[in-house]
Amino acid sequence: MKIGVFGGTFNPVHLGHLNCLKSVAEQAGLDKMIVMPDRIPPHKQAEDLASSEDRLNMCRLAFADIPCVEISDWELKQEGKSYSVITLRHLKEIYPHDKLFFIMGSDMLLSFEEWYQYKEILSLSALICAPPSGDKAMRRPLAAPLKGSLRAKPLTKRRFAPLWDAGRRAAGFRRSAAKRISLKFSAVS
């Protein structure tokens, strides 16, 4: 079985997340996708983070219409920061004979070589990177910083899944909501 793993703060879940998963499901032919909200994100400040329960419920509601998606609270139940490599080790124990695909946005790819145990992430899973739009020009700037160990991996370890432009990121949603600016057509309702 081919299993996608999609983690993040989901603070809030937005159309970029939803469209990313739909696009990846179609293009990568995944049998299952595990959406996993993180407890404490190691890569960014967790300012104004909604409660774990609220973020988990947002994921359940937002991804309910995608049949192959399973929402997991495993990272939310762990202590400390939510390191992807620890999550992938756990999933590999549960699915020892299945192929894991780690799904990430292009913003995370640029700093991927700074992640905790990033080489092990690549040994436990194939990497699927989702640029913020279907524009092929986006691939060139993303590929430029991929040197060293990432560049040396076989091509099958990296995939790019184009998706629709979400328009705004989660931080923008929170700022707009605080100012009472309409999120219609930008956020999952």
C-alpha positions as CSV (number, residue, x, y, z in Angstrom):
1,M,0.0,0.0,0.0
2,K,1.2,3.6,-0.7
3,I,0.6,5.8,2.3
4,G,0.9,9.6,2.3
5,V,1.8,11.4,5.5
6,F,0.7,15.1,5.8
7,G,1.5,16.9,9.0
8,G,1.3,20.5,10.1
9,T,-0.1,22.9,12.6
10,F,-3.4,23.3,10.6
11,N,-3.9,26.6,12.4
12,P,-6.3,27.0,10.6
13,V,-6.9,24.4,7.9
14,H,-7.2,26.3,4.6
15,L,-7.9,25.6,1.0
16,G,-4.2,25.2,0.3
17,H,-4.1,22.2,2.6
18,L,-7.2,20.7,1.1
19,N,-6.2,21.3,-2.5
20,C,-2.7,19.9,-1.8
21,L,-4.1,16.6,-0.6
22,K,-6.6,16.3,-3.4
23,S,-3.8,17.0,-6.0
24,V,-1.4,14.6,-4.3
25,A,-4.0,11.9,-4.1
26,E,-4.8,12.1,-7.8
27,Q,-1.2,12.4,-9.0
28,A,0.7,10.1,-6.7
29,G,-2.0,7.3,-6.7
30,L,-1.8,7.0,-2.9
31,D,-4.1,4.4,-1.3
32,K,-4.2,6.2,2.0
33,M,-3.3,9.6,3.4
34,I,-2.7,10.2,7.1
35,V,-3.3,13.8,8.2
36,M,-1.5,14.5,11.4
37,P,-1.7,17.8,13.3
38,D,1.4,18.4,15.3
39,R,1.6,19.2,19.0
40,I,4.5,21.6,18.9
41,P,5.9,22.6,15.5
42,P,9.7,22.4,15.5
43,H,10.1,24.7,12.4
44,K,8.1,27.7,13.3
45,Q,6.8,29.8,16.2
46,A,3.4,28.5,17.5
47,E,1.9,31.9,18.1
48,D,-1.8,32.0,18.7
49,L,-2.0,28.2,18.3
50,A,-5.6,26.9,18.6
51,S,-6.1,24.1,21.0
52,S,-5.1,20.6,19.9
53,E,-8.7,19.5,20.1
54,D,-9.8,22.4,17.9
55,R,-7.1,21.8,15.3
56,L,-7.9,18.0,15.2
57,N,-11.7,18.8,14.8
58,M,-10.9,21.3,12.0
59,C,-9.0,18.5,10.2
60,R,-11.8,16.0,10.6
61,L,-14.3,18.5,9.2
62,A,-12.1,19.8,6.4
63,F,-10.8,16.5,5.0
64,A,-14.1,14.5,5.6
65,D,-14.9,14.4,1.9
66,I,-11.6,12.8,0.8
67,P,-12.2,9.1,1.0
68,C,-8.6,7.9,1.5
69,V,-7.8,10.4,4.3
70,E,-7.4,9.3,7.9
71,I,-7.0,11.9,10.6
72,S,-4.5,10.9,13.4
73,D,-4.1,12.4,16.8
74,W,-0.8,10.5,17.5
75,E,1.5,13.6,17.4
76,L,-0.9,15.5,19.6
77,K,-0.6,12.9,22.3
78,Q,3.2,12.9,22.3
79,E,5.4,15.0,24.6
80,G,7.6,17.8,23.3
81,K,8.2,18.9,19.7
82,S,6.6,17.0,16.8
83,Y,9.6,15.8,14.8
84,S,8.7,14.2,11.5
85,V,11.3,11.5,11.8
86,I,9.8,10.2,15.1
87,T,6.4,10.1,13.5
88,L,7.7,8.2,10.4
89,R,9.5,5.7,12.7
90,H,6.2,5.1,14.4
91,L,4.3,4.7,11.2
92,K,6.9,2.4,9.8
93,E,6.4,0.1,12.8
94,I,2.6,0.0,12.0
95,Y,3.1,-0.3,8.3
96,P,6.4,-2.2,7.9
97,H,5.7,-3.5,4.3
98,D,4.1,-0.4,2.9
99,K,5.6,2.6,1.1
100,L,5.4,5.9,3.0
101,F,5.3,9.2,1.2
102,F,6.1,12.4,3.2
103,I,4.1,15.3,1.8
104,M,5.4,18.8,2.4
105,G,4.9,22.3,1.0
106,S,7.7,24.1,-0.9
107,D,8.3,26.5,2.0
108,M,9.5,23.6,4.1
109,L,11.6,22.0,1.4
110,L,13.9,25.1,1.3
111,S,15.0,24.4,4.9
112,F,14.7,20.6,4.8
113,E,18.4,19.9,5.2
114,E,18.2,21.7,8.6
115,W,15.4,19.4,9.9
116,Y,16.1,17.0,12.7
117,Q,17.4,13.7,11.3
118,Y,16.4,14.7,7.7
119,K,18.5,11.9,6.1
120,E,16.5,9.3,8.1
121,I,13.3,10.9,6.9
122,L,14.5,10.2,3.4
123,S,15.3,6.6,4.3
124,L,11.9,6.0,5.8
125,S,9.8,7.7,3.1
126,A,9.7,9.2,-0.4
127,L,9.4,13.0,-0.4
128,I,6.5,14.7,-2.2
129,C,6.8,18.4,-2.5
130,A,3.8,20.5,-3.3
131,P,4.6,23.9,-4.8
132,P,2.0,26.7,-4.1
133,S,0.7,26.6,-7.7
134,G,0.8,24.5,-10.8
135,D,3.4,26.9,-12.4
136,K,6.3,24.9,-13.7
137,A,8.5,27.9,-13.1
138,M,8.2,27.3,-9.4
139,R,10.2,24.1,-9.7
140,R,13.4,25.8,-10.8
141,P,13.8,28.0,-7.7
142,L,12.9,25.0,-5.4
143,A,15.4,22.7,-7.1
144,A,18.3,25.2,-6.9
145,P,19.0,24.8,-3.2
146,L,18.8,21.0,-3.3
147,K,22.4,20.2,-3.1
148,G,24.3,17.6,-1.2
149,S,22.3,14.7,0.2
150,L,19.0,15.7,-1.3
151,R,20.5,16.2,-4.8
152,A,22.1,12.7,-4.5
153,K,18.9,10.9,-3.8
154,P,17.3,9.0,-6.7
155,L,14.7,10.9,-8.6
156,T,12.0,8.6,-7.3
157,K,12.6,10.0,-3.9
158,R,11.4,13.4,-5.0
159,R,8.1,14.3,-6.6
160,F,6.5,17.7,-7.2
161,A,2.7,17.8,-7.0
162,P,1.3,21.1,-8.5
163,L,-1.8,22.5,-6.8
164,W,-4.2,25.4,-7.1
165,D,-3.0,28.7,-5.7
166,A,-4.4,29.0,-2.2
167,G,-4.0,32.8,-2.3
168,R,-3.2,33.2,1.4
169,R,-1.3,31.2,4.1
170,A,-2.5,30.4,7.6
171,A,-0.9,33.4,9.2
172,G,-2.7,35.6,6.7
173,F,-6.0,33.9,7.6
174,R,-5.5,34.6,11.3
175,R,-4.6,38.3,10.6
176,S,-7.7,38.7,8.4
177,A,-10.0,37.0,10.9
178,A,-8.7,39.3,13.7
179,K,-9.5,42.3,11.5
180,R,-12.9,40.8,10.6
181,I,-11.9,40.6,6.9
182,S,-14.0,38.1,5.0
183,L,-12.3,34.7,4.4
184,K,-14.9,33.6,1.9
185,F,-13.3,31.7,-1.0
186,S,-10.1,31.4,1.0
187,A,-10.8,29.2,4.0
188,V,-12.5,25.9,4.5
189,S,-16.0,26.5,5.9
